Amino acid sequence: MLKIVLENITKAFGKAIAVKNFNLAIEDGDFVTLLGPSGCGKTTTLRMIAGLETPTEGTITIDGKKVFSSKESIDISPDKRDVGLIFQNYALWPHMTVEQNIGFGLENLKWPKDKIASRVKELLAMLKIEGYQKRYPAELSGGQQQRVAIARTLATGPRVLLMDEPLSNLDAKLRTEMRAELKRLHKETGATFIYVTHDQLEAMTLSTKVCLLKDGELQQYESPLAVYHEPANTFVANFVGSPAMNFLLGQGQNINLDQVKIETDGLDMIFTPVSGSVSIRPHQEVIVGIRPEYIAITQESSVQASIYSALPSGMETILKLQVGNHILSSVVFGYMDYQLDSKVNIKFTGDHCALFDKASGNNIATGILELI
């Protein structure tokens, strides 16, 4: 079983630390997305796995074989790591046809011509670009060029496919189509995919696991739904989700073994953890996190809010609600529209509202939040 392990990886460019004491284990067949804002170290990490960047410290193991070790002075070249690379720039040979581009690596490996032709035909079908084999890259759309680049990378059968923002040059509609194709391709090939993006929607929809980085340090490494519903800290909670999570600053104190009363500016609430108990200091400063879909418009509540703004899109309406001194985002599914400054009643729903410690930003617990 192929496994990729990064142990205590650090990469410094002079005095600047791009990746700091980074540890990661990628299982065979995973689709792992390295996610984070610009400059967080995700592309540097990908390039270190590929062998295009040399770590300052640490060890990288692929399929039980050390491909880099700072202590043992091991640094295996990229061509011997059995990985395929796809970049933002497709880098197709402009003077070669589609079939020549796809078969180029196989020719270098001295494959027989009949086997090259068979493999190219197989990949043309897999990537849904049959009929384009005689065309040149300049005669293709951006999405078709991307498919050719993927086919060329898959031609030699790498067990690991590394992708650095491969869809960023495509328009929104084509990006959505290519996401679906990549997910299907991952299943069909059975390869391990490692994918770099700053787009949290891509990470959420494609990945089996999301690796979220900030300033070169790992923030959370779990399945997309775990990252969304149980964020490790306020950075993760704020970065993942659109519209972003609502945050309320307040003071909390235990009122019994498993509940916390939280007082914010004009809003009081009770937090009940989903499992276990929560113990905090009296009047501890906390941050309450509420996903927009957990704020419901209902007549069952006596808590009133004013419609600050309403953005209907057909499938859903994004609301800004003024509740006391707070402005909260809410999502109402289905076609609805609201008059500005009109009054509605709201309540918090769901069992994955989050309670964070203000000082550290770390998640204390997730649970149910009730307005009182």
SULLINGI-V927778 format. One record per backbone hydrogen bond with DSSP energy under -0.5 kcal/mol. NH is the residue of the N-H (numbers start at 0). CO is the residue of the C=O. E is the energy in kcal/mol with one decimal. If there is no record, write none. Layout:
nh = <NH:NH>
co = <CO:CO>
e = <E:E>
This chain:
nh = <3:4:4:5:6:6:7:8:9:10:12:13:15:17:17:18:19:20:21:23:25:26:29:31:31:32:33:33:34:34:35:39:44:45:46:47:48:49:50:51:52:54:55:56:58:59:60:61:62:63:64:66:66:67:68:69:72:73:75:79:80:82:83:85:89:93:95:97:98:100:101:102:103:103:106:107:108:109:110:115:116:117:118:119:120:121:122:123:124:125:126:127:128:129:131:134:136:138:139:144:145:146:147:148:149:150:151:152:153:154:156:157:158:159:160:161:161:162:163:164:164:167:169:174:175:176:177:178:179:180:181:182:183:184:185:186:187:188:189:191:192:192:193:194:195:196:199:202:203:204:205:206:207:208:209:210:211:211:212:212:213:215:216:218:219:221:226:227:228:229:233:236:237:238:239:240:244:245:247:249:250:251:252:254:255:259:260:261:262:263:263:264:265:268:269:270:271:271:272:273:277:282:283:283:285:286:287:288:289:293:294:295:295:297:297:300:303:304:305:306:307:307:308:310:312:314:316:317:318:318:319:320:320:321:322:322:323:324:325:327:327:329:330:331:332:333:335:340:341:343:345:346:348:352:353:354:355:356:357:357:360:362:363:364:366:367:369:371>
co = <25:2:60:23:4:58:5:21:56:18:15:11:12:10:15:10:215:18:8:5:3:24:26:29:192:208:31:194:32:210:196:36:40:41:42:43:44:45:46:46:46:52:9:9:6:67:4:64:2:2:61:59:64:59:73:57:68:68:66:76:77:77:159:161:87:91:92:134:132:96:97:98:99:100:102:103:104:106:105:111:112:113:114:115:116:117:118:119:120:121:122:124:123:123:128:131:95:135:136:140:141:142:143:144:145:146:147:148:149:150:153:152:81:81:191:83:159:193:85:162:195:164:166:170:171:172:173:174:175:176:177:178:179:180:181:182:183:184:185:158:29:190:160:31:162:33:197:198:199:200:201:202:30:30:221:32:209:219:34:210:216:39:213:211:211:209:222:223:224:225:360:232:233:234:235:238:236:289:287:285:262:283:260:258:258:270:252:268:250:261:266:248:263:261:369:259:269:367:257:365:256:251:251:280:249:355:247:353:245:290:291:293:346:295:344:297:301:343:321:341:305:319:319:317:315:312:331:310:316:329:308:318:327:305:320:325:321:264:322:320:325:318:291:316:330:314:333:306:338:304:302:295:293:366:288:364:286:361:284:355:356:231:354:354:352:271:269:267>
e = <-2.5:-0.5:-2.6:-3.2:-0.5:-2.9:-0.5:-2.6:-1.9:-2.4:-3.2:-0.7:-1.8:-2.3:-0.7:-1.6:-2.7:-0.5:-3.0:-2.2:-3.3:-0.5:-1.9:-0.5:-2.7:-2.1:-0.5:-2.9:-0.8:-2.8:-0.8:-1.5:-2.1:-2.1:-2.6:-1.8:-1.9:-2.1:-1.3:-2.2:-1.4:-0.6:-2.5:-1.9:-2.1:-2.4:-2.6:-2.6:-2.3:-0.6:-1.7:-2.4:-0.5:-1.6:-2.3:-2.3:-0.6:-1.9:-2.9:-1.8:-1.6:-0.5:-3.0:-2.5:-0.6:-0.6:-1.4:-2.0:-2.2:-2.6:-2.4:-2.0:-0.7:-0.7:-2.1:-1.7:-1.1:-1.6:-2.3:-2.2:-2.5:-1.9:-2.4:-2.7:-2.1:-2.1:-2.2:-2.5:-1.8:-2.3:-2.6:-1.0:-2.9:-0.5:-1.6:-1.7:-0.7:-2.2:-1.9:-2.5:-2.0:-1.9:-2.1:-2.4:-2.2:-2.6:-2.7:-1.8:-2.4:-1.2:-2.1:-0.5:-0.7:-0.8:-3.1:-3.6:-0.5:-2.9:-2.6:-0.8:-2.0:-1.1:-1.7:-2.5:-1.9:-1.9:-2.7:-2.1:-1.6:-1.8:-2.8:-2.3:-2.0:-2.8:-2.3:-1.5:-2.4:-2.5:-1.8:-2.6:-2.5:-0.6:-2.7:-2.8:-3.2:-2.0:-0.8:-1.8:-2.4:-2.2:-2.1:-1.6:-2.8:-1.7:-3.4:-3.3:-0.6:-2.7:-2.8:-0.5:-2.2:-1.8:-1.9:-3.3:-1.1:-1.4:-2.4:-2.2:-3.0:-2.5:-1.8:-2.3:-2.2:-2.3:-2.3:-0.5:-0.7:-2.8:-2.3:-2.7:-2.2:-2.6:-1.8:-1.8:-1.1:-2.4:-2.7:-2.9:-2.8:-0.6:-2.9:-0.5:-1.6:-2.3:-2.5:-3.2:-0.5:-2.8:-0.8:-2.4:-0.5:-0.7:-1.3:-1.9:-2.6:-2.4:-3.0:-3.1:-2.3:-2.2:-1.5:-0.7:-2.7:-0.6:-2.5:-0.6:-0.5:-3.2:-2.3:-2.6:-0.9:-2.7:-1.4:-2.4:-2.9:-0.7:-2.6:-1.9:-0.6:-3.2:-2.4:-0.5:-3.4:-3.0:-0.7:-2.8:-0.5:-0.7:-2.2:-3.0:-0.5:-2.5:-1.3:-2.7:-0.5:-3.2:-0.7:-3.3:-1.8:-2.6:-2.5:-1.7:-2.9:-2.4:-2.7:-2.7:-3.1:-2.5:-1.8:-0.5:-2.6:-2.7:-3.5:-1.4:-2.9:-3.0:-2.5:-2.4>
